[in-house]
């Protein structure tokens, strides 16, 4: 079953990216965050925000999910996953060129 879940990750990442672009502060989506999901999401975000450095994308994703740093996010999902709301504006504020 993990293989099937991994196959869904890119489409879930693309879905997040679409929601993040359309989101407002009043319209937040809840996302189940895992390491494979983050990897796929970061790849999708790097492709769509070419001017943003890799580390800024990582920190922006952490901010979007409510963590202060990428390290805190990794620690938060170290033993599985976490369900968090998405704040697209937090991502944008960390990922400016």
Residue frames as qw, qx, qy, qz and C-alpha x, y, z in Angstrom:
[[0.000, 0.879, 0.477, 0.000, 0.00, 0.00, 0.00],
 [0.314, -0.720, 0.062, 0.615, 2.76, 2.59, 0.65],
 [0.352, 0.002, 0.579, 0.736, 3.62, 2.48, -3.05],
 [0.067, 0.679, 0.641, 0.350, 0.09, 3.52, -3.98],
 [0.261, -0.881, -0.255, 0.300, 0.22, 6.36, -1.45],
 [0.404, -0.459, 0.310, 0.728, 3.52, 7.55, -2.91],
 [0.280, 0.312, 0.652, 0.632, 1.98, 7.60, -6.39],
 [0.061, -0.845, -0.518, -0.117, -0.72, 9.95, -5.14],
 [0.447, -0.586, -0.133, 0.662, 1.75, 12.39, -3.64],
 [0.257, -0.010, 0.330, 0.908, 2.52, 14.46, -6.79],
 [0.141, -0.561, -0.581, -0.573, -1.16, 15.03, -7.52],
 [0.451, -0.748, -0.436, 0.216, -1.76, 15.94, -3.87],
 [0.435, -0.376, 0.036, 0.817, 1.17, 18.37, -4.09],
 [0.096, 0.251, 0.474, 0.839, -0.26, 19.91, -7.25],
 [0.307, -0.699, -0.599, -0.242, -3.62, 20.19, -5.50],
 [0.475, -0.644, -0.271, 0.535, -1.99, 21.98, -2.57],
 [0.321, -0.118, 0.239, 0.909, -0.23, 24.38, -4.92],
 [0.083, -0.483, -0.572, -0.658, -3.52, 25.19, -6.63],
 [0.428, -0.753, -0.500, 0.026, -5.28, 25.73, -3.26],
 [0.504, -0.461, -0.120, 0.720, -2.39, 27.86, -2.02],
 [0.195, 0.126, 0.343, 0.910, -2.65, 30.16, -5.03],
 [0.268, -0.538, -0.530, -0.598, -6.40, 30.59, -4.54],
 [0.505, -0.511, -0.621, 0.313, -6.46, 30.72, -0.74],
 [0.090, -0.733, 0.085, -0.669, -7.24, 33.71, 1.38],
 [0.012, 0.286, -0.730, 0.621, -6.77, 33.99, 5.12],
 [0.648, -0.038, 0.331, -0.685, -10.45, 33.08, 5.57],
 [0.920, 0.252, -0.124, -0.272, -10.16, 30.02, 3.31],
 [0.098, -0.608, 0.786, -0.056, -7.64, 27.57, 4.78],
 [0.874, 0.097, -0.410, -0.243, -7.32, 23.91, 3.87],
 [0.664, -0.537, 0.508, -0.116, -6.26, 21.14, 6.26],
 [0.684, 0.511, -0.516, -0.073, -3.48, 18.88, 4.97],
 [0.911, -0.370, 0.167, 0.070, -2.01, 15.64, 6.33],
 [0.244, 0.850, -0.467, 0.003, 1.76, 16.18, 6.17],
 [0.939, -0.193, 0.223, 0.178, 4.25, 13.34, 5.69],
 [0.369, -0.568, 0.476, 0.561, 7.85, 13.30, 4.50],
 [0.421, 0.220, 0.722, 0.504, 6.93, 11.88, 1.04],
 [0.157, 0.864, 0.476, 0.048, 4.24, 14.55, 0.70],
 [0.215, -0.881, 0.105, 0.408, 6.71, 17.31, 1.62],
 [0.456, -0.262, 0.613, 0.590, 9.23, 16.02, -0.92],
 [0.325, 0.495, 0.696, 0.406, 6.63, 16.05, -3.70],
 [0.014, -0.934, -0.341, 0.100, 5.24, 19.40, -2.62],
 [0.328, -0.728, 0.251, 0.547, 8.67, 21.04, -2.50],
 [0.424, 0.025, 0.675, 0.604, 9.43, 19.76, -6.01],
 [0.191, 0.714, 0.616, 0.272, 6.16, 21.20, -7.31],
 [0.160, -0.944, -0.158, 0.240, 6.71, 24.52, -5.54],
 [0.438, -0.493, 0.407, 0.631, 10.30, 24.79, -6.81],
 [0.369, 0.288, 0.681, 0.563, 9.04, 24.32, -10.37],
 [0.051, 0.824, 0.515, 0.231, 6.38, 27.00, -9.98],
 [0.217, -0.973, 0.039, 0.072, 8.53, 29.53, -8.09],
 [0.834, 0.327, -0.081, 0.437, 11.81, 29.43, -9.97],
 [0.165, 0.750, -0.226, 0.599, 13.05, 32.67, -8.36],
 [0.639, -0.652, 0.221, -0.342, 12.83, 31.23, -4.85],
 [0.204, 0.515, -0.819, 0.152, 15.85, 29.41, -3.43],
 [0.633, -0.124, -0.761, -0.070, 15.47, 25.84, -2.18],
 [0.295, -0.146, -0.682, 0.653, 15.97, 26.77, 1.47],
 [0.261, 0.046, 0.129, -0.956, 13.38, 29.53, 1.18],
 [0.635, -0.110, -0.543, -0.539, 10.86, 27.07, -0.25],
 [0.548, -0.160, -0.781, 0.255, 11.51, 24.74, 2.70],
 [0.110, -0.165, -0.495, 0.846, 11.10, 27.55, 5.22],
 [0.390, -0.009, -0.183, -0.903, 8.05, 28.86, 3.35],
 [0.627, -0.186, -0.693, -0.302, 6.35, 25.47, 3.50],
 [0.395, -0.210, -0.718, 0.534, 7.08, 25.25, 7.22],
 [0.099, 0.121, 0.232, -0.960, 5.53, 28.70, 7.71],
 [0.496, -0.078, -0.457, -0.734, 2.52, 27.76, 5.58],
 [0.665, -0.259, -0.695, -0.090, 1.86, 24.82, 7.89],
 [0.518, -0.797, -0.104, -0.293, 2.25, 26.88, 11.05],
 [0.826, -0.325, -0.081, 0.453, 5.79, 26.04, 12.13],
 [0.114, -0.938, 0.138, 0.297, 8.40, 28.75, 12.68],
 [0.011, -0.657, 0.682, 0.320, 11.23, 26.83, 10.98],
 [0.739, 0.285, -0.542, -0.281, 11.84, 23.92, 8.64],
 [0.258, 0.245, -0.865, 0.353, 13.64, 22.09, 11.48],
 [0.395, 0.006, 0.579, -0.713, 10.58, 22.45, 13.72],
 [0.770, 0.244, -0.143, -0.572, 8.37, 21.06, 10.95],
 [0.597, 0.305, -0.741, -0.019, 10.65, 18.04, 10.45],
 [0.019, 0.141, -0.826, 0.546, 10.63, 17.38, 14.21],
 [0.548, 0.087, 0.309, -0.773, 6.84, 17.70, 14.24],
 [0.867, 0.257, -0.138, -0.405, 6.37, 14.92, 11.70],
 [0.058, 0.555, -0.829, 0.040, 9.33, 12.78, 12.71],
 [0.279, -0.039, 0.931, -0.235, 7.18, 9.95, 14.04],
 [0.351, 0.477, 0.805, 0.017, 4.56, 9.85, 11.30],
 [0.139, 0.512, 0.439, 0.725, 2.45, 12.71, 10.11],
 [0.031, -0.398, -0.441, 0.804, 0.68, 15.85, 11.24],
 [0.161, 0.687, 0.619, 0.345, -2.54, 17.46, 10.07],
 [0.221, -0.427, -0.143, 0.865, -2.23, 21.21, 9.79],
 [0.374, 0.842, 0.353, -0.162, -4.09, 24.07, 8.16],
 [0.604, 0.238, 0.275, 0.709, -2.49, 25.89, 5.25],
 [0.035, -0.886, -0.136, 0.443, -1.70, 29.59, 5.36],
 [0.706, 0.505, 0.256, 0.426, -0.70, 30.47, 1.80],
 [0.067, 0.964, -0.066, 0.250, 0.21, 34.02, 2.77],
 [0.619, -0.681, 0.371, 0.119, 2.86, 32.72, 5.19],
 [0.810, 0.112, 0.410, 0.405, 4.45, 30.77, 2.33],
 [0.429, 0.790, 0.191, 0.394, 4.43, 33.81, 0.06],
 [0.237, -0.955, 0.152, -0.096, 5.98, 36.02, 2.74],
 [0.673, -0.520, 0.470, 0.238, 8.94, 33.62, 3.10],
 [0.688, 0.143, 0.575, 0.419, 9.41, 32.94, -0.59],
 [0.304, 0.930, 0.062, -0.196, 9.84, 36.36, -2.13],
 [0.798, 0.399, -0.010, 0.451, 12.66, 36.72, -4.68]]
